[in-house]
Amino acid sequence: MTVVQKFGGTSVGSVERLRNVARRVASRAADGEQVAVVVSAMGKTTDDLLNLAREINPRPPRRETDLLMATGEMVSSALLTMALVELGCPAVALTGAQAGVFTDATFGRARIRGIDTWRVEEEFAEGHVVVVAGFQGQSPQGDYATLGRGGSDTSAVALGAALRASQVEIYTDVPGIYTTDPRIEPQARCLQDIASEEMLEAAAQGAGVMHPRAVELGLLYDIPILVASSQAEFGSGGGTLIRREVQMEPENRVRTIALDRDVASVTLRHVPDRPGIASQLFGPLADAGISVDTIVQNASELQLTDLTFTVSQSDWEETREISRPLAEELGAADVLFKHDLVKVSLIGTGMQSGPGYAATMFRSLSEAGINIELITTSEIRITCLVNAAHGEEAVRVLHAAFRLDEAV
């Protein structure tokens, strides 16, 4: 049986933690399983490397930035392999490219295009644990390309799919997936399981435990993903299983509340309401590799409309540079930019078959004096944009309103 384990930056953040991970991996390999391990960079290495690049050049070239950033995971994979060998567990470290991970050429946010597992399977045949540097792959030109923040999750699930693993295990510094961030709401409850669809929405709306693309791959290939603490005693159970189907709690159909602080909004005021305006605006943003999230267009009045959309904070400066001349070209009266917003999202597959969730959400926020600036929905999600100063309070208010501290 093949299993893929992924250990995050905190889990491998020191020599002692690396040794702890090595003991866990070696114990699993001793049970006769084929184990592939995907690792992130140690601790804050990624941030340190990025800060170093920006000291040299405030806007460093993306190709060279990826080359630099990829080294963090290589260090982790080499050190963990050394720790495994010291324990008498045969192991080999591979870069993403050596492990057969092929990507497109979108530096900084590359997509995996395929994985050739021949080298990993060859190492398995030799009795080795394979330790793979996550977050990276090889572009069509042979360059290092990174997958974006949290990309090691994506590396692990993609590798699990390619190897037809029975399960992918994501080990991090938290015991599992909670009803909301326990640092915000101490009464948050660790879930035993959560539907892949729910986790995908939560990850996309700011729940930082899992990367959205990793969850999407797990859903696509029907691979169970266990999220658990790397500090828990091996074999102690626990953690949250992300899987296609879960047992719904009959009384509480809201599963989790997500808070996304990585939000900046752009509003084009009094844009002429005519066909093609949206494509003229969002086309150049897409060409620049900027992902647009929430989009709200007001009802047309006198053939003019206001158009608001959100992007991540990291894309704000480039979005501003693109949007200002476009707004003038489109005939907008003005363009406004805001940084002081957060997204608060209510998520649960059970909401689609029951009434009153939106009403309860809006009433609870209103009673707490929290103004809603924008609202978007999907079949299993209701998202409100509120002032950043009230984001954490909104989470606590909604957690209490939907009694998520209770396993009902």
C-alpha positions as CSV (number, residue, x, y, z in Angstrom):
1,M,0.0,0.0,0.0
2,T,1.2,3.5,-0.9
3,V,0.7,6.5,1.3
4,V,1.8,10.1,0.7
5,Q,2.6,12.3,3.8
6,K,3.1,16.0,3.7
7,F,4.8,18.0,6.5
8,G,4.4,21.7,6.7
9,G,7.0,24.4,7.5
10,T,6.3,24.4,11.2
11,S,6.5,20.6,11.4
12,V,10.1,20.7,10.0
13,G,11.0,24.0,11.5
14,S,13.9,22.8,13.7
15,V,16.4,19.9,14.0
16,E,14.3,18.4,16.8
17,R,11.1,18.6,14.8
18,L,12.8,17.1,11.7
19,R,13.9,14.2,13.9
20,N,10.4,13.8,15.2
21,V,9.1,13.7,11.6
22,A,11.8,11.2,10.7
23,R,10.7,8.9,13.6
24,R,7.1,9.1,12.4
25,V,8.0,8.3,8.8
26,A,10.3,5.5,9.7
27,S,7.7,3.9,11.9
28,R,5.2,4.0,9.0
29,A,7.8,2.5,6.6
30,A,8.6,-0.3,9.0
31,D,5.0,-1.4,8.7
32,G,5.7,-2.3,5.1
33,E,4.0,0.6,3.4
34,Q,5.6,2.5,0.5
35,V,5.9,6.0,1.8
36,A,6.4,9.2,-0.2
37,V,7.0,12.3,1.9
38,V,6.5,15.9,0.6
39,V,8.0,18.7,2.7
40,S,7.7,22.4,2.9
41,A,10.6,24.8,3.6
42,M,11.6,25.1,7.3
43,G,9.7,27.6,9.4
44,K,9.8,31.1,7.8
45,T,12.4,30.2,5.2
46,T,10.2,31.2,2.3
47,D,9.4,34.6,3.8
48,D,13.1,35.1,4.5
49,L,14.1,34.3,0.9
50,L,11.5,36.5,-0.5
51,N,12.5,39.4,1.7
52,L,16.1,38.9,0.7
53,A,15.1,39.0,-3.0
54,R,13.3,42.3,-2.4
55,E,16.3,43.8,-0.7
56,I,18.3,43.2,-3.8
57,N,15.5,44.2,-6.2
58,P,12.1,45.6,-5.1
59,R,10.4,43.8,-8.0
60,P,12.6,40.7,-8.6
61,P,12.2,38.8,-11.9
62,R,9.7,36.0,-11.4
63,R,11.9,33.3,-13.0
64,E,14.8,34.0,-10.7
65,T,12.5,34.4,-7.7
66,D,11.2,30.9,-8.3
67,L,14.7,29.5,-8.6
68,L,15.5,31.1,-5.2
69,M,12.3,30.0,-3.5
70,A,12.6,26.4,-4.6
71,T,15.8,26.0,-2.5
72,G,13.9,26.2,0.8
73,E,12.1,22.9,0.1
74,M,15.3,21.3,-1.1
75,V,17.0,22.0,2.2
76,S,14.1,20.4,4.1
77,S,14.0,17.3,1.9
78,A,17.8,16.8,2.2
79,L,17.8,17.2,6.0
80,L,14.8,14.9,6.5
81,T,16.5,12.3,4.4
82,M,19.7,12.5,6.4
83,A,17.6,12.1,9.6
84,L,15.9,9.0,8.2
85,V,19.2,7.4,7.2
86,E,20.5,8.1,10.6
87,L,17.6,6.0,12.0
88,G,18.5,3.2,9.7
89,C,15.6,3.9,7.3
90,P,16.7,3.9,3.6
91,A,15.6,7.1,2.0
92,V,16.4,9.4,-0.9
93,A,15.7,13.1,-1.5
94,L,14.3,14.4,-4.8
95,T,13.6,17.8,-6.1
96,G,10.2,18.3,-7.7
97,A,11.7,17.9,-11.1
98,Q,13.5,14.7,-10.1
99,A,10.2,13.4,-8.8
100,G,8.7,14.0,-12.3
101,V,6.5,17.0,-11.5
102,F,5.9,19.0,-14.7
103,T,4.3,22.4,-14.6
104,D,3.4,25.3,-16.9
105,A,5.6,28.3,-17.1
106,T,3.6,30.7,-14.9
107,F,6.3,31.5,-12.4
108,G,5.1,32.0,-8.9
109,R,1.8,30.3,-9.4
110,A,2.4,27.5,-11.8
111,R,-0.1,24.7,-12.4
112,I,0.9,21.0,-12.4
113,R,0.5,19.6,-15.9
114,G,1.5,16.0,-15.1
115,I,3.6,13.8,-13.0
116,D,5.8,11.0,-14.3
117,T,6.3,8.7,-11.4
118,W,9.0,6.4,-12.8
119,R,11.7,7.7,-10.6
120,V,9.6,7.5,-7.4
121,E,8.5,4.0,-8.2
122,E,12.0,2.9,-9.0
123,E,13.1,4.2,-5.6
124,F,10.2,2.3,-4.0
125,A,11.4,-0.9,-5.7
126,E,14.8,-0.3,-4.0
127,G,13.1,-0.1,-0.6
128,H,13.5,3.7,-0.2
129,V,11.3,6.2,1.5
130,V,11.1,9.0,-1.1
131,V,11.3,12.6,0.3
132,V,10.2,15.1,-2.3
133,A,10.7,18.9,-2.2
134,G,7.2,20.3,-2.4
135,F,5.9,23.6,-3.9
136,Q,7.9,23.1,-7.1
137,G,8.1,21.5,-10.5
138,Q,9.8,21.8,-13.8
139,S,8.5,24.2,-16.5
140,P,8.4,23.2,-20.2
141,Q,11.7,25.1,-20.6
142,G,13.4,23.1,-17.8
143,D,13.2,26.0,-15.3
144,Y,12.1,25.7,-11.7
145,A,8.5,26.9,-11.3
146,T,6.8,27.2,-7.9
147,L,3.1,26.5,-7.3
148,G,2.3,29.5,-5.1
149,R,1.7,29.7,-1.4
150,G,0.6,26.4,0.1
151,G,1.7,24.6,-3.0
152,S,3.3,21.8,-1.1
153,D,-0.3,20.6,-0.3
154,T,-0.9,20.5,-4.0
155,S,2.3,18.7,-4.6
156,A,1.3,16.0,-2.1
157,V,-2.2,15.4,-3.4
158,A,-1.1,15.4,-7.0
159,L,1.6,12.9,-6.2
160,G,-0.9,10.8,-4.3
161,A,-3.2,10.8,-7.3
162,A,-0.3,9.8,-9.7
163,L,0.8,7.0,-7.4
164,R,-2.8,5.9,-6.7
165,A,-2.2,6.3,-3.0
166,S,-4.7,5.0,-0.6
167,Q,-4.6,8.3,1.4
168,V,-2.8,11.6,1.5
169,E,-1.9,12.7,5.0
170,I,-1.3,16.4,5.7
171,Y,0.6,17.0,8.9
172,T,0.6,20.5,10.3
173,D,0.7,22.4,13.6
174,V,-3.0,22.1,14.2
175,P,-5.0,19.0,15.2
176,G,-7.4,19.2,12.2
177,I,-10.0,21.3,10.5
178,Y,-12.1,23.4,12.9
179,T,-15.5,25.0,12.8
180,T,-13.5,28.2,12.6
181,D,-10.0,29.5,13.5
182,P,-9.6,28.6,17.2
183,R,-7.2,31.6,17.6
184,I,-10.3,33.8,16.9
185,E,-13.0,31.7,18.6
186,P,-11.7,29.5,21.5
187,Q,-14.9,27.5,21.4
188,A,-14.2,26.3,17.9
189,R,-14.6,22.5,17.5
190,C,-12.3,20.1,15.6
191,L,-14.3,18.2,13.0
192,Q,-14.0,14.5,12.6
193,D,-14.6,14.8,8.9
194,I,-15.7,17.4,6.3
195,A,-17.0,17.0,2.8
196,S,-14.4,17.8,0.0
197,E,-16.9,20.3,-1.5
198,E,-17.1,22.1,1.9
199,M,-13.4,22.1,2.4
200,L,-12.8,23.5,-1.1
201,E,-15.1,26.4,-0.4
202,A,-13.5,27.0,3.0
203,A,-9.9,26.9,1.6
204,A,-10.9,29.3,-1.2
205,Q,-12.4,31.7,1.3
206,G,-9.4,32.0,3.6
207,A,-9.2,28.9,5.7
208,G,-5.4,28.5,5.7
209,V,-5.1,24.9,6.8
210,M,-5.4,23.5,3.2
211,H,-4.6,24.9,-0.2
212,P,-7.7,25.1,-2.5
213,R,-6.0,23.4,-5.4
214,A,-5.0,20.4,-3.2
215,V,-8.6,20.0,-2.1
216,E,-9.8,20.2,-5.7
217,L,-7.4,17.5,-6.7
218,G,-8.5,15.3,-3.9
219,L,-12.1,15.7,-4.9
220,L,-11.3,15.1,-8.6
221,Y,-9.4,11.9,-8.0
222,D,-11.5,10.8,-5.0
223,I,-8.5,10.6,-2.6
224,P,-9.2,10.9,1.1
225,I,-7.0,13.6,2.8
226,L,-6.3,13.4,6.5
227,V,-5.3,16.6,8.2
228,A,-3.7,16.1,11.6
229,S,-1.0,17.4,14.0
230,S,2.6,16.4,13.4
231,Q,3.1,16.8,17.2
232,A,0.5,14.2,18.2
233,E,1.7,10.8,19.3
234,F,1.9,8.5,16.3
235,G,-1.0,6.1,16.1
236,S,-3.1,8.2,18.5
237,G,-5.8,8.8,15.9
238,G,-7.5,12.2,15.6
239,G,-7.4,14.7,12.8
240,T,-10.0,15.5,10.2
241,L,-10.7,13.4,7.2
242,I,-11.6,15.3,4.0
243,R,-13.6,13.0,1.8
244,R,-16.4,13.0,-0.8
245,E,-19.2,12.0,1.4
246,V,-19.7,12.7,5.2
247,Q,-22.4,12.0,7.7
248,M,-24.4,15.3,8.1
249,E,-25.1,16.5,11.5
250,P,-28.9,16.7,11.5
251,E,-29.4,19.8,13.6
252,N,-26.5,21.9,12.3
253,R,-25.9,22.1,8.6
254,V,-23.3,24.9,8.8
255,R,-19.9,23.2,9.0
256,T,-17.4,26.0,9.2
257,I,-16.8,29.7,9.1
258,A,-13.9,31.1,7.2
259,L,-12.2,34.5,7.5
260,D,-10.2,35.8,4.6
261,R,-8.0,38.8,5.3
262,D,-6.2,38.7,1.9
263,V,-8.7,41.0,0.2
264,A,-8.5,44.3,-1.7
265,S,-11.4,45.7,-3.6
266,V,-11.7,47.8,-6.8
267,T,-14.8,49.8,-7.7
268,L,-15.4,51.4,-11.1
269,R,-18.1,54.0,-10.6
270,H,-20.6,55.0,-13.3
271,V,-19.4,52.7,-16.0
272,P,-21.4,52.7,-19.2
273,D,-23.7,49.7,-19.1
274,R,-23.1,48.1,-22.5
275,P,-22.0,44.7,-23.8
276,G,-18.3,43.9,-23.6
277,I,-17.4,46.1,-20.7
278,A,-16.6,43.2,-18.3
279,S,-14.4,41.4,-20.9
280,Q,-12.5,44.7,-21.6
281,L,-11.8,45.0,-17.9
282,F,-11.1,41.4,-16.8
283,G,-9.3,40.3,-19.9
284,P,-6.2,42.3,-19.2
285,L,-6.2,41.2,-15.6
286,A,-6.4,37.6,-16.6
287,D,-3.5,38.1,-19.1
288,A,-1.5,39.5,-16.2
289,G,-2.2,36.3,-14.2
290,I,-4.4,38.2,-11.6
291,S,-7.2,36.1,-10.2
292,V,-10.4,38.0,-9.7
293,D,-12.7,36.7,-6.9
294,T,-15.9,38.5,-5.9
295,I,-17.6,40.4,-8.6
296,V,-20.7,42.6,-8.0
297,Q,-22.4,44.8,-10.5
298,N,-25.2,47.2,-9.4
299,A,-28.4,47.6,-11.3
300,S,-28.1,49.9,-14.3
301,E,-29.4,53.5,-13.8
302,L,-29.4,55.9,-16.8
303,Q,-27.3,53.2,-18.6
304,L,-24.6,53.6,-15.9
305,T,-23.5,51.0,-13.4
306,D,-21.0,50.5,-10.6
307,L,-18.8,47.4,-10.9
308,T,-16.9,46.1,-7.9
309,F,-14.4,43.2,-7.7
310,T,-11.9,41.8,-5.3
311,V,-8.3,40.5,-5.7
312,S,-5.7,39.4,-3.3
313,Q,-3.5,41.9,-1.5
314,S,-0.4,40.7,-3.2
315,D,-2.0,41.6,-6.6
316,W,-3.2,45.0,-5.5
317,E,-0.4,47.1,-6.9
318,E,-0.5,45.5,-10.3
319,T,-4.3,45.6,-10.4
320,R,-4.2,49.3,-9.7
321,E,-1.7,49.9,-12.5
322,I,-3.9,48.0,-14.9
323,S,-7.3,49.3,-13.7
324,R,-6.6,53.1,-13.7
325,P,-6.0,53.4,-17.5
326,L,-8.7,50.9,-18.2
327,A,-11.3,52.8,-16.1
328,E,-10.5,55.9,-18.1
329,E,-10.7,54.0,-21.4
330,L,-14.0,52.5,-20.4
331,G,-15.5,55.9,-19.5
332,A,-15.8,55.3,-15.8
333,A,-16.4,58.4,-13.7
334,D,-14.0,57.2,-11.0
335,V,-12.1,54.2,-9.7
336,L,-11.9,53.4,-6.0
337,F,-9.5,51.1,-4.2
338,K,-10.0,49.7,-0.6
339,H,-7.8,47.7,1.6
340,D,-9.8,47.6,4.8
341,L,-12.2,44.7,4.0
342,V,-12.3,41.1,5.0
343,K,-14.5,38.2,3.8
344,V,-16.5,36.2,6.3
345,S,-18.0,33.0,4.8
346,L,-20.6,30.6,6.2
347,I,-20.1,27.2,4.6
348,G,-22.1,23.9,4.7
349,T,-23.6,21.5,2.1
350,G,-26.6,21.2,4.2
351,M,-27.6,24.8,3.8
352,Q,-28.8,24.2,0.2
353,S,-31.7,22.1,1.5
354,G,-32.8,24.3,4.4
355,P,-34.1,27.9,4.7
356,G,-33.2,30.7,7.0
357,Y,-29.4,30.6,6.9
358,A,-28.9,33.9,5.1
359,A,-31.5,35.6,7.3
360,T,-29.9,34.4,10.5
361,M,-26.5,35.5,9.3
362,F,-27.6,39.0,8.3
363,R,-29.7,39.5,11.4
364,S,-26.8,38.4,13.7
365,L,-24.3,40.8,12.1
366,S,-26.8,43.6,12.2
367,E,-27.5,43.1,15.9
368,A,-23.8,43.2,16.5
369,G,-23.6,46.5,14.6
370,I,-21.5,45.1,11.8
371,N,-22.3,46.6,8.4
372,I,-22.2,44.4,5.3
373,E,-20.6,46.0,2.3
374,L,-21.0,43.2,-0.3
375,I,-22.7,39.8,-0.4
376,T,-21.9,36.9,-2.6
377,T,-23.2,33.3,-2.5
378,S,-22.8,29.8,-3.9
379,E,-25.0,26.7,-3.3
380,I,-23.2,25.9,-0.1
381,R,-21.7,29.3,0.9
382,I,-22.8,32.8,1.9
383,T,-20.0,35.4,2.0
384,C,-20.1,38.9,3.4
385,L,-17.5,41.6,3.0
386,V,-17.2,43.7,6.1
387,N,-14.8,46.2,7.5
388,A,-11.5,44.6,8.6
389,A,-11.8,46.0,12.1
390,H,-15.0,43.9,12.6
391,G,-13.8,40.7,10.9
392,E,-12.9,38.6,14.0
393,E,-16.0,39.8,15.9
394,A,-18.2,38.8,12.9
395,V,-16.7,35.3,13.1
396,R,-17.4,35.0,16.8
397,V,-20.9,36.3,16.4
398,L,-21.8,33.8,13.6
399,H,-20.1,30.9,15.4
400,A,-22.4,31.5,18.4
401,A,-25.5,32.2,16.3
402,F,-25.2,28.8,14.5
403,R,-24.1,27.0,17.7
404,L,-21.0,25.5,16.1
405,D,-19.4,24.8,19.4
406,E,-22.1,22.1,19.9
407,A,-21.8,18.6,18.3
408,V,-25.6,18.5,17.8
